[in-house]
Amino acid sequence: MILSGMSNLQQLQQNIQTFETVKKLNEQEQETLLAIADEMIQNILPCTACRYCTAHCPKELDIPTLLSLYNEHCFTGGGFIAPMALTAMPEDKRPSACIGCRSCEAVCPQQLKISEAMADFHAKLQKS
């Protein structure tokens, strides 16, 4: 989906002209886009939010939410959304509260290294 801002008739006409004809990407353009997409997902943890981990966390962390924020933080190169969202969480429910026991990892169907992600997330937040 493309959201295009417009303020006047000329901009509307330019937008219409841009999308009037369908032009397929050439091979080089496709390869470039796929390379960018591959780079973007390299550091993303594929958590499916099954929540098996949460029942095994002695600190009762909302691990799927924390991993989602971790992914967002990594994806944006340290944007403001994850730190802002974490400020709304109690201190004892943030990534820094993870004790690294790996109980969550023992039941994770995706075999994610959750404790490493929590430690990395905490470290990244400390740098910001």
Helices and strands as residue ranges (DSSP letters): H 9-18, H 27-41, G 54-56, H 63-75, H 81-87, G 91-93, G 95-97, H 103-107, H 114-127
